[in-house]
Amino acid sequence: MARTRALLTETEREHLRSETAGSNQYQAVSRIRNRIHEELQTDLAVLEKHHPELYKELAQIVCDGEE
């Protein structure tokens, strides 16, 4: 089964890992920030309302750092 992304694409991960802060890195940060503030909040609301167990799993991983 193919891997899917969680928050970052593989390309964005590469840009963030880059030693030099260039245009690609700044663009990646901007896209990720938009996802966090727009799409992620919507996804969290849907999970919390319609699938509370998944919401709790996600919150545990994000808040506690557990995998």
PDBQT receptor file of N, H, CA, C and O in Angstrom, charges set to zero:
ATOM      1  N   MET A   1       0.841  -1.170   0.000  1.00  0.00    +0.000 N 
ATOM      2  CA  MET A   1       0.000   0.000   0.000  1.00  0.00    +0.000 C 
ATOM      3  C   MET A   1       0.894   1.242   0.000  1.00  0.00    +0.000 C 
ATOM      4  O   MET A   1       1.887   1.298   0.725  1.00  0.00    +0.000 OA
ATOM      5  N   ALA A   2       0.544   2.217  -0.800  1.00  0.00    +0.000 N 
ATOM      6  H   ALA A   2      -0.263   2.172  -1.389  1.00  0.00    +0.000 HD
ATOM      7  CA  ALA A   2       1.330   3.440  -0.900  1.00  0.00    +0.000 C 
ATOM      8  C   ALA A   2       1.195   4.273   0.370  1.00  0.00    +0.000 C 
ATOM      9  O   ALA A   2       0.138   4.314   0.999  1.00  0.00    +0.000 OA
ATOM     10  N   ARG A   3       2.275   4.926   0.725  1.00  0.00    +0.000 N 
ATOM     11  H   ARG A   3       3.134   4.893   0.214  1.00  0.00    +0.000 HD
ATOM     12  CA  ARG A   3       2.246   5.811   1.894  1.00  0.00    +0.000 C 
ATOM     13  C   ARG A   3       1.523   7.094   1.536  1.00  0.00    +0.000 C 
ATOM     14  O   ARG A   3       1.597   7.573   0.404  1.00  0.00    +0.000 OA
ATOM     15  N   THR A   4       0.836   7.632   2.495  1.00  0.00    +0.000 N 
ATOM     16  H   THR A   4       0.775   7.243   3.415  1.00  0.00    +0.000 HD
ATOM     17  CA  THR A   4       0.202   8.933   2.302  1.00  0.00    +0.000 C 
ATOM     18  C   THR A   4       0.845   9.922   3.259  1.00  0.00    +0.000 C 
ATOM     19  O   THR A   4       1.525   9.527   4.206  1.00  0.00    +0.000 OA
ATOM     20  N   ARG A   5       0.633  11.177   3.015  1.00  0.00    +0.000 N 
ATOM     21  H   ARG A   5       0.081  11.497   2.246  1.00  0.00    +0.000 HD
ATOM     22  CA  ARG A   5       1.232  12.177   3.888  1.00  0.00    +0.000 C 
ATOM     23  C   ARG A   5       0.295  12.500   5.031  1.00  0.00    +0.000 C 
ATOM     24  O   ARG A   5      -0.917  12.310   4.937  1.00  0.00    +0.000 OA
ATOM     25  N   ALA A   6       0.862  12.979   6.086  1.00  0.00    +0.000 N 
ATOM     26  H   ALA A   6       1.847  13.134   6.163  1.00  0.00    +0.000 HD
ATOM     27  CA  ALA A   6       0.055  13.455   7.205  1.00  0.00    +0.000 C 
ATOM     28  C   ALA A   6      -0.129  14.959   7.049  1.00  0.00    +0.000 C 
ATOM     29  O   ALA A   6      -1.227  15.420   6.739  1.00  0.00    +0.000 OA
ATOM     30  N   LEU A   7       0.905  15.705   7.256  1.00  0.00    +0.000 N 
ATOM     31  H   LEU A   7       1.798  15.330   7.508  1.00  0.00    +0.000 HD
ATOM     32  CA  LEU A   7       0.832  17.157   7.152  1.00  0.00    +0.000 C 
ATOM     33  C   LEU A   7       1.774  17.683   6.074  1.00  0.00    +0.000 C 
ATOM     34  O   LEU A   7       1.458  18.652   5.383  1.00  0.00    +0.000 OA
ATOM     35  N   LEU A   8       2.926  17.044   5.935  1.00  0.00    +0.000 N 
ATOM     36  H   LEU A   8       3.183  16.258   6.497  1.00  0.00    +0.000 HD
ATOM     37  CA  LEU A   8       3.938  17.501   4.989  1.00  0.00    +0.000 C 
ATOM     38  C   LEU A   8       4.068  16.542   3.820  1.00  0.00    +0.000 C 
ATOM     39  O   LEU A   8       3.973  15.326   3.983  1.00  0.00    +0.000 OA
ATOM     40  N   THR A   9       4.287  17.105   2.636  1.00  0.00    +0.000 N 
ATOM     41  H   THR A   9       4.364  18.093   2.503  1.00  0.00    +0.000 HD
ATOM     42  CA  THR A   9       4.629  16.262   1.499  1.00  0.00    +0.000 C 
ATOM     43  C   THR A   9       6.112  15.909   1.613  1.00  0.00    +0.000 C 
ATOM     44  O   THR A   9       6.848  16.550   2.363  1.00  0.00    +0.000 OA
ATOM     45  N   GLU A  10       6.537  14.914   0.888  1.00  0.00    +0.000 N 
ATOM     46  H   GLU A  10       5.938  14.393   0.279  1.00  0.00    +0.000 HD
ATOM     47  CA  GLU A  10       7.950  14.532   0.916  1.00  0.00    +0.000 C 
ATOM     48  C   GLU A  10       8.815  15.690   0.419  1.00  0.00    +0.000 C 
ATOM     49  O   GLU A  10       9.894  15.931   0.960  1.00  0.00    +0.000 OA
ATOM     50  N   THR A  11       8.355  16.400  -0.596  1.00  0.00    +0.000 N 
ATOM     51  H   THR A  11       7.478  16.204  -1.036  1.00  0.00    +0.000 HD
ATOM     52  CA  THR A  11       9.102  17.547  -1.117  1.00  0.00    +0.000 C 
ATOM     53  C   THR A  11       9.234  18.637  -0.062  1.00  0.00    +0.000 C 
ATOM     54  O   THR A  11      10.301  19.234   0.088  1.00  0.00    +0.000 OA
ATOM     55  N   GLU A  12       8.150  18.899   0.670  1.00  0.00    +0.000 N 
ATOM     56  H   GLU A  12       7.284  18.414   0.548  1.00  0.00    +0.000 HD
ATOM     57  CA  GLU A  12       8.207  19.908   1.730  1.00  0.00    +0.000 C 
ATOM     58  C   GLU A  12       9.178  19.482   2.827  1.00  0.00    +0.000 C 
ATOM     59  O   GLU A  12       9.905  20.313   3.373  1.00  0.00    +0.000 OA
ATOM     60  N   ARG A  13       9.192  18.208   3.146  1.00  0.00    +0.000 N 
ATOM     61  H   ARG A  13       8.601  17.533   2.703  1.00  0.00    +0.000 HD
ATOM     62  CA  ARG A  13      10.152  17.709   4.138  1.00  0.00    +0.000 C 
ATOM     63  C   ARG A  13      11.584  17.980   3.686  1.00  0.00    +0.000 C 
ATOM     64  O   ARG A  13      12.427  18.403   4.477  1.00  0.00    +0.000 OA
ATOM     65  N   GLU A  14      11.847  17.734   2.408  1.00  0.00    +0.000 N 
ATOM     66  H   GLU A  14      11.162  17.391   1.765  1.00  0.00    +0.000 HD
ATOM     67  CA  GLU A  14      13.185  17.976   1.862  1.00  0.00    +0.000 C 
ATOM     68  C   GLU A  14      13.547  19.452   1.946  1.00  0.00    +0.000 C 
ATOM     69  O   GLU A  14      14.668  19.799   2.317  1.00  0.00    +0.000 OA
ATOM     70  N   HIS A  15      12.594  20.326   1.600  1.00  0.00    +0.000 N 
ATOM     71  H   HIS A  15      11.683  20.044   1.298  1.00  0.00    +0.000 HD
ATOM     72  CA  HIS A  15      12.861  21.767   1.663  1.00  0.00    +0.000 C 
ATOM     73  C   HIS A  15      13.141  22.209   3.100  1.00  0.00    +0.000 C 
ATOM     74  O   HIS A  15      14.029  23.030   3.331  1.00  0.00    +0.000 OA
ATOM     75  N   LEU A  16      12.402  21.679   4.052  1.00  0.00    +0.000 N 
ATOM     76  H   LEU A  16      11.681  21.012   3.864  1.00  0.00    +0.000 HD
ATOM     77  CA  LEU A  16      12.606  22.055   5.450  1.00  0.00    +0.000 C 
ATOM     78  C   LEU A  16      13.936  21.540   5.990  1.00  0.00    +0.000 C 
ATOM     79  O   LEU A  16      14.555  22.183   6.838  1.00  0.00    +0.000 OA
ATOM     80  N   ARG A  17      14.374  20.389   5.504  1.00  0.00    +0.000 N 
ATOM     81  H   ARG A  17      13.872  19.867   4.815  1.00  0.00    +0.000 HD
ATOM     82  CA  ARG A  17      15.652  19.806   5.949  1.00  0.00    +0.000 C 
ATOM     83  C   ARG A  17      16.860  20.518   5.348  1.00  0.00    +0.000 C 
ATOM     84  O   ARG A  17      17.984  20.359   5.823  1.00  0.00    +0.000 OA
ATOM     85  N   SER A  18      16.622  21.294   4.310  1.00  0.00    +0.000 N 
ATOM     86  H   SER A  18      15.709  21.423   3.923  1.00  0.00    +0.000 HD
ATOM     87  CA  SER A  18      17.706  21.957   3.596  1.00  0.00    +0.000 C 
ATOM     88  C   SER A  18      18.503  22.861   4.526  1.00  0.00    +0.000 C 
ATOM     89  O   SER A  18      17.937  23.552   5.372  1.00  0.00    +0.000 OA
ATOM     90  N   GLU A  19      19.814  22.848   4.362  1.00  0.00    +0.000 N 
ATOM     91  H   GLU A  19      20.274  22.287   3.674  1.00  0.00    +0.000 HD
ATOM     92  CA  GLU A  19      20.705  23.674   5.181  1.00  0.00    +0.000 C 
ATOM     93  C   GLU A  19      20.580  25.153   4.831  1.00  0.00    +0.000 C 
ATOM     94  O   GLU A  19      20.826  26.016   5.674  1.00  0.00    +0.000 OA
ATOM     95  N   THR A  20      20.199  25.446   3.591  1.00  0.00    +0.000 N 
ATOM     96  H   THR A  20      19.999  24.745   2.906  1.00  0.00    +0.000 HD
ATOM     97  CA  THR A  20      20.085  26.841   3.161  1.00  0.00    +0.000 C 
ATOM     98  C   THR A  20      18.617  27.237   3.085  1.00  0.00    +0.000 C 
ATOM     99  O   THR A  20      17.790  26.523   2.517  1.00  0.00    +0.000 OA
ATOM    100  N   ALA A  21      18.318  28.370   3.661  1.00  0.00    +0.000 N 
ATOM    101  H   ALA A  21      18.989  28.950   4.122  1.00  0.00    +0.000 HD
ATOM    102  CA  ALA A  21      16.939  28.877   3.648  1.00  0.00    +0.000 C 
ATOM    103  C   ALA A  21      16.726  29.633   2.343  1.00  0.00    +0.000 C 
ATOM    104  O   ALA A  21      17.128  30.788   2.204  1.00  0.00    +0.000 OA
ATOM    105  N   GLY A  22      16.092  28.967   1.400  1.00  0.00    +0.000 N 
ATOM    106  H   GLY A  22      15.765  28.029   1.513  1.00  0.00    +0.000 HD
ATOM    107  CA  GLY A  22      15.846  29.578   0.112  1.00  0.00    +0.000 C 
ATOM    108  C   GLY A  22      14.366  29.773  -0.137  1.00  0.00    +0.000 C 
ATOM    109  O   GLY A  22      13.531  29.573   0.745  1.00  0.00    +0.000 OA
ATOM    110  N   SER A  23      14.067  30.166  -1.351  1.00  0.00    +0.000 N 
ATOM    111  H   SER A  23      14.746  30.328  -2.067  1.00  0.00    +0.000 HD
ATOM    112  CA  SER A  23      12.686  30.427  -1.751  1.00  0.00    +0.000 C 
ATOM    113  C   SER A  23      11.794  29.204  -1.557  1.00  0.00    +0.000 C 
ATOM    114  O   SER A  23      10.661  29.327  -1.094  1.00  0.00    +0.000 OA
ATOM    115  N   ASN A  24      12.305  28.023  -1.910  1.00  0.00    +0.000 N 
ATOM    116  H   ASN A  24      13.226  27.923  -2.286  1.00  0.00    +0.000 HD
ATOM    117  CA  ASN A  24      11.504  26.805  -1.763  1.00  0.00    +0.000 C 
ATOM    118  C   ASN A  24      11.152  26.533  -0.308  1.00  0.00    +0.000 C 
ATOM    119  O   ASN A  24      10.045  26.091  -0.001  1.00  0.00    +0.000 OA
ATOM    120  N   GLN A  25      12.096  26.798   0.582  1.00  0.00    +0.000 N 
ATOM    121  H   GLN A  25      12.995  27.156   0.333  1.00  0.00    +0.000 HD
ATOM    122  CA  GLN A  25      11.842  26.574   2.006  1.00  0.00    +0.000 C 
ATOM    123  C   GLN A  25      10.780  27.550   2.521  1.00  0.00    +0.000 C 
ATOM    124  O   GLN A  25       9.878  27.151   3.258  1.00  0.00    +0.000 OA
ATOM    125  N   TYR A  26      10.883  28.809   2.141  1.00  0.00    +0.000 N 
ATOM    126  H   TYR A  26      11.615  29.133   1.542  1.00  0.00    +0.000 HD
ATOM    127  CA  TYR A  26       9.891  29.796   2.576  1.00  0.00    +0.000 C 
ATOM    128  C   TYR A  26       8.500  29.468   2.039  1.00  0.00    +0.000 C 
ATOM    129  O   TYR A  26       7.504  29.623   2.746  1.00  0.00    +0.000 OA
ATOM    130  N   GLN A  27       8.434  29.014   0.788  1.00  0.00    +0.000 N 
ATOM    131  H   GLN A  27       9.243  28.887   0.214  1.00  0.00    +0.000 HD
ATOM    132  CA  GLN A  27       7.146  28.631   0.204  1.00  0.00    +0.000 C 
ATOM    133  C   GLN A  27       6.565  27.422   0.925  1.00  0.00    +0.000 C 
ATOM    134  O   GLN A  27       5.361  27.370   1.177  1.00  0.00    +0.000 OA
ATOM    135  N   ALA A  28       7.403  26.461   1.257  1.00  0.00    +0.000 N 
ATOM    136  H   ALA A  28       8.381  26.503   1.052  1.00  0.00    +0.000 HD
ATOM    137  CA  ALA A  28       6.934  25.277   1.979  1.00  0.00    +0.000 C 
ATOM    138  C   ALA A  28       6.377  25.673   3.340  1.00  0.00    +0.000 C 
ATOM    139  O   ALA A  28       5.319  25.190   3.742  1.00  0.00    +0.000 OA
ATOM    140  N   VAL A  29       7.077  26.541   4.044  1.00  0.00    +0.000 N 
ATOM    141  H   VAL A  29       7.936  26.934   3.718  1.00  0.00    +0.000 HD
ATOM    142  CA  VAL A  29       6.608  27.000   5.356  1.00  0.00    +0.000 C 
ATOM    143  C   VAL A  29       5.255  27.689   5.220  1.00  0.00    +0.000 C 
ATOM    144  O   VAL A  29       4.362  27.469   6.039  1.00  0.00    +0.000 OA
ATOM    145  N   SER A  30       5.099  28.507   4.210  1.00  0.00    +0.000 N 
ATOM    146  H   SER A  30       5.825  28.686   3.545  1.00  0.00    +0.000 HD
ATOM    147  CA  SER A  30       3.836  29.210   3.991  1.00  0.00    +0.000 C 
ATOM    148  C   SER A  30       2.693  28.236   3.726  1.00  0.00    +0.000 C 
ATOM    149  O   SER A  30       1.606  28.383   4.285  1.00  0.00    +0.000 OA
ATOM    150  N   ARG A  31       2.936  27.240   2.872  1.00  0.00    +0.000 N 
ATOM    151  H   ARG A  31       3.819  27.120   2.417  1.00  0.00    +0.000 HD
ATOM    152  CA  ARG A  31       1.893  26.244   2.571  1.00  0.00    +0.000 C 
ATOM    153  C   ARG A  31       1.522  25.446   3.817  1.00  0.00    +0.000 C 
ATOM    154  O   ARG A  31       0.343  25.195   4.070  1.00  0.00    +0.000 OA
ATOM    155  N   ILE A  32       2.513  25.054   4.582  1.00  0.00    +0.000 N 
ATOM    156  H   ILE A  32       3.470  25.258   4.377  1.00  0.00    +0.000 HD
ATOM    157  CA  ILE A  32       2.261  24.269   5.794  1.00  0.00    +0.000 C 
ATOM    158  C   ILE A  32       1.488  25.105   6.809  1.00  0.00    +0.000 C 
ATOM    159  O   ILE A  32       0.538  24.624   7.426  1.00  0.00    +0.000 OA
ATOM    160  N   ARG A  33       1.896  26.344   6.973  1.00  0.00    +0.000 N 
ATOM    161  H   ARG A  33       2.668  26.734   6.471  1.00  0.00    +0.000 HD
ATOM    162  CA  ARG A  33       1.198  27.236   7.910  1.00  0.00    +0.000 C 
ATOM    163  C   ARG A  33      -0.273  27.391   7.502  1.00  0.00    +0.000 C 
ATOM    164  O   ARG A  33      -1.158  27.369   8.358  1.00  0.00    +0.000 OA
ATOM    165  N   ASN A  34      -0.531  27.546   6.214  1.00  0.00    +0.000 N 
ATOM    166  H   ASN A  34       0.188  27.564   5.519  1.00  0.00    +0.000 HD
ATOM    167  CA  ASN A  34      -1.917  27.651   5.739  1.00  0.00    +0.000 C 
ATOM    168  C   ASN A  34      -2.695  26.378   6.047  1.00  0.00    +0.000 C 
ATOM    169  O   ASN A  34      -3.855  26.446   6.455  1.00  0.00    +0.000 OA
ATOM    170  N   ARG A  35      -2.071  25.217   5.856  1.00  0.00    +0.000 N 
ATOM    171  H   ARG A  35      -1.129  25.161   5.525  1.00  0.00    +0.000 HD
ATOM    172  CA  ARG A  35      -2.740  23.958   6.178  1.00  0.00    +0.000 C 
ATOM    173  C   ARG A  35      -3.074  23.867   7.661  1.00  0.00    +0.000 C 
ATOM    174  O   ARG A  35      -4.162  23.425   8.031  1.00  0.00    +0.000 OA
ATOM    175  N   ILE A  36      -2.152  24.280   8.494  1.00  0.00    +0.000 N 
ATOM    176  H   ILE A  36      -1.268  24.639   8.193  1.00  0.00    +0.000 HD
ATOM    177  CA  ILE A  36      -2.368  24.217   9.944  1.00  0.00    +0.000 C 
ATOM    178  C   ILE A  36      -3.529  25.113  10.349  1.00  0.00    +0.000 C 
ATOM    179  O   ILE A  36      -4.396  24.700  11.118  1.00  0.00    +0.000 OA
ATOM    180  N   HIS A  37      -3.547  26.325   9.838  1.00  0.00    +0.000 N 
ATOM    181  H   HIS A  37      -2.842  26.660   9.213  1.00  0.00    +0.000 HD
ATOM    182  CA  HIS A  37      -4.541  27.302  10.284  1.00  0.00    +0.000 C 
ATOM    183  C   HIS A  37      -5.885  27.168   9.579  1.00  0.00    +0.000 C 
ATOM    184  O   HIS A  37      -6.895  27.656  10.086  1.00  0.00    +0.000 OA
ATOM    185  N   GLU A  38      -5.916  26.522   8.429  1.00  0.00    +0.000 N 
ATOM    186  H   GLU A  38      -5.095  26.125   8.017  1.00  0.00    +0.000 HD
ATOM    187  CA  GLU A  38      -7.174  26.414   7.693  1.00  0.00    +0.000 C 
ATOM    188  C   GLU A  38      -7.684  24.972   7.670  1.00  0.00    +0.000 C 
ATOM    189  O   GLU A  38      -8.698  24.659   8.294  1.00  0.00    +0.000 OA
ATOM    190  N   GLU A  39      -7.000  24.121   6.970  1.00  0.00    +0.000 N 
ATOM    191  H   GLU A  39      -6.176  24.375   6.463  1.00  0.00    +0.000 HD
ATOM    192  CA  GLU A  39      -7.482  22.758   6.752  1.00  0.00    +0.000 C 
ATOM    193  C   GLU A  39      -7.455  21.908   8.019  1.00  0.00    +0.000 C 
ATOM    194  O   GLU A  39      -8.399  21.161   8.279  1.00  0.00    +0.000 OA
ATOM    195  N   LEU A  40      -6.411  22.009   8.793  1.00  0.00    +0.000 N 
ATOM    196  H   LEU A  40      -5.644  22.615   8.582  1.00  0.00    +0.000 HD
ATOM    197  CA  LEU A  40      -6.280  21.167   9.977  1.00  0.00    +0.000 C 
ATOM    198  C   LEU A  40      -7.380  21.456  10.990  1.00  0.00    +0.000 C 
ATOM    199  O   LEU A  40      -7.922  20.532  11.598  1.00  0.00    +0.000 OA
ATOM    200  N   GLN A  41      -7.711  22.718  11.176  1.00  0.00    +0.000 N 
ATOM    201  H   GLN A  41      -7.271  23.468  10.683  1.00  0.00    +0.000 HD
ATOM    202  CA  GLN A  41      -8.775  23.066  12.122  1.00  0.00    +0.000 C 
ATOM    203  C   GLN A  41     -10.111  22.466  11.697  1.00  0.00    +0.000 C 
ATOM    204  O   GLN A  41     -10.877  21.990  12.535  1.00  0.00    +0.000 OA
ATOM    205  N   THR A  42     -10.387  22.489  10.399  1.00  0.00    +0.000 N 
ATOM    206  H   THR A  42      -9.764  22.876   9.719  1.00  0.00    +0.000 HD
ATOM    207  CA  THR A  42     -11.620  21.886   9.888  1.00  0.00    +0.000 C 
ATOM    208  C   THR A  42     -11.609  20.383  10.120  1.00  0.00    +0.000 C 
ATOM    209  O   THR A  42     -12.603  19.813  10.568  1.00  0.00    +0.000 OA
ATOM    210  N   ASP A  43     -10.488  19.744   9.817  1.00  0.00    +0.000 N 
ATOM    211  H   ASP A  43      -9.681  20.207   9.453  1.00  0.00    +0.000 HD
ATOM    212  CA  ASP A  43     -10.376  18.297  10.019  1.00  0.00    +0.000 C 
ATOM    213  C   ASP A  43     -10.560  17.926  11.487  1.00  0.00    +0.000 C 
ATOM    214  O   ASP A  43     -11.230  16.943  11.803  1.00  0.00    +0.000 OA
ATOM    215  N   LEU A  44      -9.966  18.708  12.378  1.00  0.00    +0.000 N 
ATOM    216  H   LEU A  44      -9.422  19.506  12.121  1.00  0.00    +0.000 HD
ATOM    217  CA  LEU A  44     -10.105  18.436  13.811  1.00  0.00    +0.000 C 
ATOM    218  C   LEU A  44     -11.557  18.538  14.263  1.00  0.00    +0.000 C 
ATOM    219  O   LEU A  44     -12.025  17.714  15.049  1.00  0.00    +0.000 OA
ATOM    220  N   ALA A  45     -12.261  19.537  13.773  1.00  0.00    +0.000 N 
ATOM    221  H   ALA A  45     -11.880  20.206  13.134  1.00  0.00    +0.000 HD
ATOM    222  CA  ALA A  45     -13.668  19.706  14.148  1.00  0.00    +0.000 C 
ATOM    223  C   ALA A  45     -14.503  18.523  13.671  1.00  0.00    +0.000 C 
ATOM    224  O   ALA A  45     -15.375  18.044  14.396  1.00  0.00    +0.000 OA
ATOM    225  N   VAL A  46     -14.239  18.053  12.454  1.00  0.00    +0.000 N 
ATOM    226  H   VAL A  46     -13.530  18.442  11.865  1.00  0.00    +0.000 HD
ATOM    227  CA  VAL A  46     -14.972  16.900  11.919  1.00  0.00    +0.000 C 
ATOM    228  C   VAL A  46     -14.672  15.656  12.744  1.00  0.00    +0.000 C 
ATOM    229  O   VAL A  46     -15.588  14.921  13.112  1.00  0.00    +0.000 OA
ATOM    230  N   LEU A  47     -13.405  15.414  13.037  1.00  0.00    +0.000 N 
ATOM    231  H   LEU A  47     -12.660  16.011  12.738  1.00  0.00    +0.000 HD
ATOM    232  CA  LEU A  47     -13.046  14.247  13.845  1.00  0.00    +0.000 C 
ATOM    233  C   LEU A  47     -13.667  14.319  15.234  1.00  0.00    +0.000 C 
ATOM    234  O   LEU A  47     -14.213  13.331  15.725  1.00  0.00    +0.000 OA
ATOM    235  N   GLU A  48     -13.586  15.466  15.856  1.00  0.00    +0.000 N 
ATOM    236  H   GLU A  48     -13.142  16.268  15.457  1.00  0.00    +0.000 HD
ATOM    237  CA  GLU A  48     -14.116  15.600  17.218  1.00  0.00    +0.000 C 
ATOM    238  C   GLU A  48     -15.617  15.319  17.261  1.00  0.00    +0.000 C 
ATOM    239  O   GLU A  48     -16.107  14.686  18.197  1.00  0.00    +0.000 OA
ATOM    240  N   LYS A  49     -16.338  15.786  16.257  1.00  0.00    +0.000 N 
ATOM    241  H   LYS A  49     -15.940  16.300  15.497  1.00  0.00    +0.000 HD
ATOM    242  CA  LYS A  49     -17.793  15.616  16.234  1.00  0.00    +0.000 C 
ATOM    243  C   LYS A  49     -18.213  14.227  15.778  1.00  0.00    +0.000 C 
ATOM    244  O   LYS A  49     -19.102  13.622  16.376  1.00  0.00    +0.000 OA
ATOM    245  N   HIS A  50     -17.583  13.718  14.726  1.00  0.00    +0.000 N 
ATOM    246  H   HIS A  50     -16.860  14.210  14.240  1.00  0.00    +0.000 HD
ATOM    247  CA  HIS A  50     -18.079  12.505  14.081  1.00  0.00    +0.000 C 
ATOM    248  C   HIS A  50     -17.288  11.240  14.413  1.00  0.00    +0.000 C 
ATOM    249  O   HIS A  50     -17.784  10.132  14.208  1.00  0.00    +0.000 OA
ATOM    250  N   HIS A  51     -16.081  11.391  14.917  1.00  0.00    +0.000 N 
ATOM    251  H   HIS A  51     -15.678  12.291  15.084  1.00  0.00    +0.000 HD
ATOM    252  CA  HIS A  51     -15.292  10.209  15.280  1.00  0.00    +0.000 C 
ATOM    253  C   HIS A  51     -14.377  10.561  16.448  1.00  0.00    +0.000 C 
ATOM    254  O   HIS A  51     -13.167  10.705  16.274  1.00  0.00    +0.000 OA
ATOM    255  N   PRO A  52     -14.959  10.698  17.641  1.00  0.00    +0.000 N 
ATOM    256  CA  PRO A  52     -14.200  11.143  18.809  1.00  0.00    +0.000 C 
ATOM    257  C   PRO A  52     -12.995  10.269  19.162  1.00  0.00    +0.000 C 
ATOM    258  O   PRO A  52     -12.010  10.769  19.705  1.00  0.00    +0.000 OA
ATOM    259  N   GLU A  53     -13.063   8.972  18.862  1.00  0.00    +0.000 N 
ATOM    260  H   GLU A  53     -13.863   8.565  18.421  1.00  0.00    +0.000 HD
ATOM    261  CA  GLU A  53     -11.921   8.108  19.177  1.00  0.00    +0.000 C 
ATOM    262  C   GLU A  53     -10.695   8.482  18.343  1.00  0.00    +0.000 C 
ATOM    263  O   GLU A  53      -9.579   8.533  18.861  1.00  0.00    +0.000 OA
ATOM    264  N   LEU A  54     -10.906   8.741  17.052  1.00  0.00    +0.000 N 
ATOM    265  H   LEU A  54     -11.812   8.699  16.632  1.00  0.00    +0.000 HD
ATOM    266  CA  LEU A  54      -9.780   9.174  16.217  1.00  0.00    +0.000 C 
ATOM    267  C   LEU A  54      -9.251  10.524  16.678  1.00  0.00    +0.000 C 
ATOM    268  O   LEU A  54      -8.042  10.760  16.684  1.00  0.00    +0.000 OA
ATOM    269  N   TYR A  55     -10.162  11.402  17.063  1.00  0.00    +0.000 N 
ATOM    270  H   TYR A  55     -11.144  11.211  17.059  1.00  0.00    +0.000 HD
ATOM    271  CA  TYR A  55      -9.765  12.711  17.577  1.00  0.00    +0.000 C 
ATOM    272  C   TYR A  55      -8.873  12.543  18.806  1.00  0.00    +0.000 C 
ATOM    273  O   TYR A  55      -7.849  13.215  18.930  1.00  0.00    +0.000 OA
ATOM    274  N   LYS A  56      -9.260  11.653  19.707  1.00  0.00    +0.000 N 
ATOM    275  H   LYS A  56     -10.092  11.107  19.607  1.00  0.00    +0.000 HD
ATOM    276  CA  LYS A  56      -8.471  11.410  20.918  1.00  0.00    +0.000 C 
ATOM    277  C   LYS A  56      -7.094  10.830  20.580  1.00  0.00    +0.000 C 
ATOM    278  O   LYS A  56      -6.092  11.206  21.188  1.00  0.00    +0.000 OA
ATOM    279  N   GLU A  57      -7.052   9.912  19.605  1.00  0.00    +0.000 N 
ATOM    280  H   GLU A  57      -7.866   9.607  19.111  1.00  0.00    +0.000 HD
ATOM    281  CA  GLU A  57      -5.769   9.338  19.183  1.00  0.00    +0.000 C 
ATOM    282  C   GLU A  57      -4.841  10.428  18.658  1.00  0.00    +0.000 C 
ATOM    283  O   GLU A  57      -3.666  10.492  19.019  1.00  0.00    +0.000 OA
ATOM    284  N   LEU A  58      -5.389  11.277  17.804  1.00  0.00    +0.000 N 
ATOM    285  H   LEU A  58      -6.344  11.225  17.510  1.00  0.00    +0.000 HD
ATOM    286  CA  LEU A  58      -4.595  12.362  17.232  1.00  0.00    +0.000 C 
ATOM    287  C   LEU A  58      -4.120  13.319  18.320  1.00  0.00    +0.000 C 
ATOM    288  O   LEU A  58      -2.951  13.704  18.345  1.00  0.00    +0.000 OA
ATOM    289  N   ALA A  59      -5.014  13.698  19.207  1.00  0.00    +0.000 N 
ATOM    290  H   ALA A  59      -5.964  13.386  19.187  1.00  0.00    +0.000 HD
ATOM    291  CA  ALA A  59      -4.653  14.614  20.293  1.00  0.00    +0.000 C 
ATOM    292  C   ALA A  59      -3.559  14.014  21.166  1.00  0.00    +0.000 C 
ATOM    293  O   ALA A  59      -2.647  14.720  21.595  1.00  0.00    +0.000 OA
ATOM    294  N   GLN A  60      -3.647  12.731  21.427  1.00  0.00    +0.000 N 
ATOM    295  H   GLN A  60      -4.388  12.157  21.078  1.00  0.00    +0.000 HD
ATOM    296  CA  GLN A  60      -2.640  12.068  22.257  1.00  0.00    +0.000 C 
ATOM    297  C   GLN A  60      -1.267  12.117  21.588  1.00  0.00    +0.000 C 
ATOM    298  O   GLN A  60      -0.265  12.403  22.244  1.00  0.00    +0.000 OA
ATOM    299  N   ILE A  61      -1.223  11.845  20.307  1.00  0.00    +0.000 N 
ATOM    300  H   ILE A  61      -2.037  11.613  19.775  1.00  0.00    +0.000 HD
ATOM    301  CA  ILE A  61       0.049  11.858  19.582  1.00  0.00    +0.000 C 
ATOM    302  C   ILE A  61       0.620  13.268  19.520  1.00  0.00    +0.000 C 
ATOM    303  O   ILE A  61       1.810  13.471  19.761  1.00  0.00    +0.000 OA
ATOM    304  N   VAL A  62      -0.223  14.236  19.199  1.00  0.00    +0.000 N 
ATOM    305  H   VAL A  62      -1.189  14.071  19.003  1.00  0.00    +0.000 HD
ATOM    306  CA  VAL A  62       0.248  15.612  19.051  1.00  0.00    +0.000 C 
ATOM    307  C   VAL A  62       0.617  16.221  20.404  1.00  0.00    +0.000 C 
ATOM    308  O   VAL A  62       1.663  16.857  20.536  1.00  0.00    +0.000 OA
ATOM    309  N   CYS A  63      -0.221  16.030  21.385  1.00  0.00    +0.000 N 
ATOM    310  H   CYS A  63      -1.070  15.513  21.278  1.00  0.00    +0.000 HD
ATOM    311  CA  CYS A  63      -0.011  16.681  22.684  1.00  0.00    +0.000 C 
ATOM    312  C   CYS A  63       1.001  15.962  23.565  1.00  0.00    +0.000 C 
ATOM    313  O   CYS A  63       1.750  16.603  24.303  1.00  0.00    +0.000 OA
ATOM    314  N   ASP A  64       1.027  14.652  23.494  1.00  0.00    +0.000 N 
ATOM    315  H   ASP A  64       0.419  14.132  22.895  1.00  0.00    +0.000 HD
ATOM    316  CA  ASP A  64       1.913  13.876  24.357  1.00  0.00    +0.000 C 
ATOM    317  C   ASP A  64       3.176  13.408  23.650  1.00  0.00    +0.000 C 
ATOM    318  O   ASP A  64       4.116  12.944  24.295  1.00  0.00    +0.000 OA
ATOM    319  N   GLY A  65       3.202  13.529  22.329  1.00  0.00    +0.000 N 
ATOM    320  H   GLY A  65       2.438  13.907  21.805  1.00  0.00    +0.000 HD
ATOM    321  CA  GLY A  65       4.355  13.078  21.582  1.00  0.00    +0.000 C 
ATOM    322  C   GLY A  65       4.473  11.579  21.477  1.00  0.00    +0.000 C 
ATOM    323  O   GLY A  65       5.548  11.062  21.172  1.00  0.00    +0.000 OA
ATOM    324  N   GLU A  66       3.377  10.862  21.727  1.00  0.00    +0.000 N 
ATOM    325  H   GLU A  66       2.504  11.282  21.975  1.00  0.00    +0.000 HD
ATOM    326  CA  GLU A  66       3.397   9.399  21.659  1.00  0.00    +0.000 C 
ATOM    327  C   GLU A  66       3.072   8.937  20.251  1.00  0.00    +0.000 C 
ATOM    328  O   GLU A  66       2.340   9.593  19.511  1.00  0.00    +0.000 OA
ATOM    329  N   GLU A  67       3.634   7.795  19.903  1.00  0.00    +0.000 N 
ATOM    330  H   GLU A  67       4.229   7.261  20.504  1.00  0.00    +0.000 HD
ATOM    331  CA  GLU A  67       3.328   7.198  18.599  1.00  0.00    +0.000 C 
ATOM    332  C   GLU A  67       2.800   5.821  18.788  1.00  0.00    +0.000 C 
ATOM    333  O   GLU A  67       2.480   5.143  17.811  1.00  0.00    +0.000 OA
TER     334      GLU A  67
